[in-house]
Amino acid sequence: MNKLFVFTLSVFLFSFCSEEKKTDEAKKFLLPVLGEKKLTDTKGTDTIYHSVGAFKLINQYRDTVSEKNIENKIYVADFFFATCQSICPQMSTQLIRVQNEFKNDNDFLILSHTVNPAHDTAEVLNMYAGKYQAIKNKWHFLTGSKKTIYNLAKDDYLVNALEDDGTPEGFLHSELFLLIDKAKRIRGMYDGTDSVQVNKLIADIKLLKTEK
């Protein structure tokens, strides 16, 4: 058999298999999976995706909220603090829209994490939640140890959350809303101060709900 033909056929088959693998991946995920990916073996037959790990925090009702509460649920996570006068009010207002869009959906939650837990007690968060019409057991405002929350932001949600005395309000945190799927993987990041981006978030939540 002609060597050139064999080489060309090999290239074609390799390309076909590669494209088929990409097509299978596209069929598997309607939205990208964000974060570091690791292969389970040297053959690269399976992939481990970055996911949100175990945590335990307290919400505005002093109820414990952990990874068990988000089991098999789609949710949106963000970071804020109650005395913030810059981007937090915009973000919380946008989250009212998200909450109301899925208020009758028992498989959807919102988790808002304070970056100022020393001030934002359960009582403070309860007042803040009331201001933004948070529905009980739908929208959780979470507090806990500063180390736990900051590490959760950096290591699990891949966003910034830190104390910075150089800023007027004393804290820095991301303006991003994180879309998390039922397997606790990050499927999207959206500017929580931008209504167009939040429109996309709402659309992507609906799309994610159709993913098998």
C-alpha positions in Angstrom: 0.0 0.0 0.0 1.3 3.5 -0.9 3.0 5.0 2.2 1.7 8.4 1.4 -1.9 7.0 1.3 -1.4 5.3 4.7 0.0 8.5 6.2 -2.9 10.5 4.9 -5.4 8.0 6.1 -3.8 8.0 9.6 -4.0 11.8 9.8 -7.6 11.7 8.6 -8.6 9.1 11.2 -6.7 10.9 14.0 -8.5 14.2 13.0 -11.8 12.4 12.8 -11.4 10.9 16.3 -10.3 14.2 17.7 -13.3 16.0 16.2 -15.6 13.2 17.4 -14.2 13.6 21.0 -14.8 17.3 20.8 -18.3 16.7 19.6 -19.0 14.3 22.4 -17.6 16.9 24.9 -19.9 19.5 23.4 -22.9 17.2 23.7 -22.0 16.5 27.3 -21.6 20.1 28.4 -24.0 22.9 27.2 -21.9 25.4 29.1 -18.1 25.4 29.8 -16.7 24.0 33.0 -14.4 26.5 34.5 -11.3 25.9 36.6 -8.4 23.5 36.5 -9.0 20.1 34.9 -7.1 16.9 35.7 -7.0 13.5 33.8 -7.7 10.5 35.9 -5.1 8.3 34.1 -2.3 8.6 31.5 -4.6 7.5 28.7 -6.8 10.6 29.3 -10.0 8.6 29.2 -11.7 10.6 32.0 -11.5 14.1 33.4 -11.8 15.4 37.0 -13.2 19.0 36.9 -12.6 21.7 39.6 -15.6 21.7 42.0 -16.7 23.4 45.2 -15.5 21.5 48.3 -17.0 20.9 51.7 -18.0 23.9 53.9 -20.1 24.8 56.9 -21.5 28.3 57.4 -24.4 30.0 59.2 -27.3 31.8 57.5 -29.5 34.7 58.4 -31.7 32.4 60.5 -28.8 30.8 62.4 -29.3 27.6 60.5 -26.2 25.6 59.4 -25.7 25.6 55.6 -23.2 23.1 54.2 -22.4 21.3 51.0 -25.3 19.0 51.9 -27.8 21.8 51.3 -26.5 22.2 47.7 -26.5 18.5 46.9 -28.1 18.0 43.4 -29.0 21.7 43.1 -28.0 24.5 40.7 -27.1 27.7 42.6 -25.6 31.1 42.2 -22.9 32.2 44.7 -21.5 35.7 45.3 -19.6 37.8 47.9 -20.7 41.0 49.6 -20.9 42.8 53.0 -23.9 44.5 54.6 -22.3 47.9 55.1 -21.0 48.1 51.5 -22.2 51.2 49.7 -20.5 50.7 46.3 -21.3 47.6 44.3 -23.1 45.4 46.8 -26.5 47.2 46.6 -26.4 46.8 42.8 -25.5 43.1 43.1 -28.2 42.4 45.6 -30.8 44.2 43.5 -29.8 42.1 40.5 -30.1 38.9 42.6 -33.7 39.8 43.4 -34.4 39.4 39.7 -32.6 36.0 39.7 -34.5 34.8 42.8 -37.9 35.9 41.4 -37.2 34.1 38.1 -36.7 30.8 39.9 -38.7 31.3 43.1 -40.9 28.2 42.5 -37.9 26.0 41.5 -37.0 23.8 44.4 -33.7 22.8 42.7 -32.3 26.3 42.7 -30.6 28.4 45.4 -28.6 31.6 46.0 -25.7 31.7 48.4 -24.4 35.2 49.3 -21.3 35.1 51.5 -20.3 38.1 53.7 -16.6 39.2 53.6 -17.1 41.0 56.9 -18.2 38.3 59.3 -17.1 40.2 62.4 -19.9 42.7 61.7 -22.3 40.7 59.7 -23.9 38.5 62.3 -27.0 36.4 61.6 -29.1 39.3 62.9 -27.5 41.8 60.6 -27.8 39.4 57.7 -31.5 38.9 58.5 -32.1 42.6 58.3 -30.2 42.8 55.0 -32.1 39.8 53.6 -35.4 41.5 54.5 -34.3 44.7 52.7 -33.8 42.6 49.5 -36.9 40.5 49.8 -35.0 37.2 50.2 -37.2 34.2 50.3 -36.4 31.8 53.2 -34.6 28.6 52.1 -34.2 30.1 48.6 -31.6 32.9 49.2 -29.1 32.2 52.0 -26.9 35.0 53.4 -23.9 33.3 55.0 -21.4 34.1 57.7 -18.7 32.2 59.5 -15.0 32.5 60.2 -13.2 34.9 58.0 -10.6 32.3 57.1 -13.2 29.8 56.0 -15.0 32.4 53.8 -11.9 33.9 52.3 -10.4 30.4 51.5 -13.8 29.3 50.0 -13.7 32.4 47.7 -10.1 31.9 46.6 -9.8 28.1 46.4 -13.3 26.9 45.6 -15.0 29.8 43.7 -11.8 31.2 42.2 -12.6 34.8 43.1 -11.2 37.5 45.4 -12.4 38.2 48.9 -10.1 39.9 51.4 -9.7 42.7 54.0 -7.9 45.8 52.7 -7.6 48.8 55.0 -6.5 50.8 52.0 -10.0 51.0 50.6 -12.7 53.4 51.9 -14.9 50.5 53.0 -12.1 48.3 54.2 -12.9 45.2 52.1 -12.3 43.9 48.6 -14.5 41.3 47.0 -15.4 40.2 43.5 -18.4 41.6 41.6 -18.9 38.2 40.0 -21.9 35.9 40.3 -20.8 32.3 40.0 -23.1 29.7 38.4 -22.6 26.3 40.0 -24.1 23.1 38.6 -25.5 20.0 40.4 -22.0 18.4 40.5 -20.7 21.6 42.3 -18.7 22.7 39.2 -18.4 26.4 38.1 -20.2 26.8 34.8 -20.2 30.6 34.4 -19.0 33.9 35.8 -21.1 37.1 35.4 -20.7 40.7 36.3 -23.4 41.2 39.1 -23.6 44.9 38.5 -24.5 44.5 34.8 -28.1 43.8 34.0 -27.2 42.4 30.6 -24.8 40.0 32.1 -27.4 39.0 34.7 -29.9 38.4 31.8 -27.3 36.0 30.4 -27.0 34.3 33.8 -30.7 33.7 33.9 -30.7 32.3 30.4 -27.7 30.1 31.3 -29.5 28.7 34.4 -32.4 27.7 32.2 -30.0 26.1 29.7 -28.1 24.3 32.5 -31.4 22.8 33.7 -31.7 21.0 30.4 -28.3 19.5 30.6 -28.3 15.7 31.3 
